[in-house]
Amino acid sequence: MSVHEPTTLLTDYLLCAAAAIFAARLWRTHRMWALAFAFTAAASLFGGTYHGFAPILGALTEVVLWKATVLSVGLASCFLLAGASRRLAGFAVVKFVAYASWMITHDDFSWVILDYGITLLLVGIALRRNGWVLGSIGVSVLAALVQQQGLTLHANFNHNDLYHVVQLVALWLLYRGGLVARQAGVTT
């Protein structure tokens, strides 16, 4: 069995490993953000498997892996928003239900970016004094632009690969922001 998109699989799995480590490190002190990182890890695992193997495994597997990917990102977004402010927790759940309902019949990654962008905007407002979080938001915007513009560096390093590498930096910044938020008393 050969891998369909090996670099995308590798960069997605790298994101998975980093997100899982960040989730474990935040688990005791910032449970909601730990869950956000855990679902980011799941999304990266499903997404990497989708890019690497789904075309080989068959049409049904491809659909299941993609839906698992986008719904996991939606759950990550939900927990990130709920963890940024208790006042936003109810909205985060409603937003996830609307997003999941939409994504059941839609596949385009731009919807994932839109949902996550709304979350980042609200998290940025709620945690506007947290420079790590604001930095993460800026890098995430850059990553989304890279992905949506189809920017590639090499034939074997496409826009998804570059998106993953840039998003890895954003995840680290967000993790650091979670540590600062924890110290500031945001420990949902």
N, C-alpha and C positions, 0 to 999 in steps of 0.2 A: 504494500500500500504506500503510495507516495503522498506527500503533503502538497496541497493545492497552493496555498500562499504561506510559505515557510516563515518569512520575516514577519508577517502580520501575526501569525500564530505565536512566534517567539516574543514579539513586543507586547501582545495581549497577555501572555502568560507572565511576563515580567511585571506588568501592571497588577496582575492577580496576586503575585507573591508580595509585592510591596503593600498593596491594600490589605492583605491578610495580616501582615506584620503590624501595620498601623492599627488595625482593628483589635488585635490582641493586646497591644500596648495601651489602648484607650479603654479596654473593657471594664475595668474596675472603677474608673473615675468619670467617664463620659460615655455612658451606655448607648445613647442614641447615635452619637457619631461613630462609635464602634460598630454599630449595626449598619450605618451608612457605608463604612469602609468594608464591612463583611459582604454587603450586597454589591459593592463595586468589585470586590474580588470575584464574586460569583459571575457578575456580568462579563468580566474580563476572561474568566475561564470558559464560559459559554461562547463568548464572541471569538476567542482564539480558536476554539474547537470548530466553530462555524466556518471561520475563514480557512482553517487548515484542512478540515476533513468532511464537512457537510456535503459538498458536491460528490464526494466519493461514496458517502454513506446512503444517499438517496434523498428524494424530494421531501418525504415526511420528516425525516431527521433534520433536514435543512430548515424547514418551517419551525419545528419545535425548538431547535437551538436558537434561531433568531428571535422568536417570541420570548424565550427564556432570557436572552440577552437584554432586550429592550425593557422587559418587565422588571428585571433585576436592577437596571439603571433607574427606573422609576421608583423602586423601593428605596434605593440608595438616596435618591433625591428627597423622598418623603422623610426619611430618618434624619437626613442632614438638616432640613428645614425645621422639623419638630425639635431637634436638638439645639438649634440656634436660639429659640425662644419658645417658652411654654405657651405664650399667647398665639403662636403660629401653628401649634400642633394640630388643632382641628382643621385648619385650612390645608395643612400638609396632607391630611388623610383625604379630604375632599378632592384636592388636586390630583392625588394619586389615582383615586377611583375614576375621575374623568380621563386622565391620561391612559390608564390601563384599558378603559372602555374603547377609547379611540385607537389604541395600538393593536387591539385584537384584529382590526380590519385594515390597518395601515402598516407599512413596513419601512418607509423612508426614514433614514437616520436624522434628517433635519428636524423631525418631530421630537426626537430624543434630545437634541441640542436645545430646541425651544423650551421644553419642559425643564431641563437642567438649568438653562439660562434664567428662567423665571425664579427658580430656587436660589441661584447664586445672587440675583438682584436682591431678593428679600433677605437672604443671609447677610449680604453686604450691608444692608440698611440696619439690620438688627445688631450686627457686630462691627459697626463702622469704626470703632476705635481699635480693632484688632488688625494690625498691619499685616500679619501673616495671612489672615483670611482675605484681606483686600488684595494682597499679592497673588494669592491662589486664584482669585477671581480674574485678575488681569491675565494670568498665564492660561487659564481655561478659555478665556475669550480668544486668545491667540491660537490655542489648539483647535478650537471650533472653526476659526477662519481657515487654518491650514487644511482641515479635513473637508470643509465645504467648498473650498476653492480648488481642491484636487492637487495641491502643491506636492510635487515629488522631487526627491534629490537624486534618484537613480532608478533604473528599470527594476532593480530588486529591492527598492526601498520607497514604497508608494506613499500616498497621502495618508492612508490609515496608519502606516508604520510611524511616520513623522508625528501624526496626531498622538499616538500612544506615548512616544518619547516625550513630547512637550507636556502631555497630560500627567506623566509620571512626576515631573517637576511640580505641577499644580497640586497633585495629591500630597507630595511631601510638604509643601507650604500649608496646605489645609490641615494636615496632621499637626504641624507645629502650631497652627492657629487653634486647634483643638486642645493642645496642651496649655496654651495661654488662657483659653476660655475656661478650662478646668480650674486653673489657678485663680481666675477671677470669680469663681463661684458658679459658673454655668455647668452644672453636673447632672443634667437630665438623663 
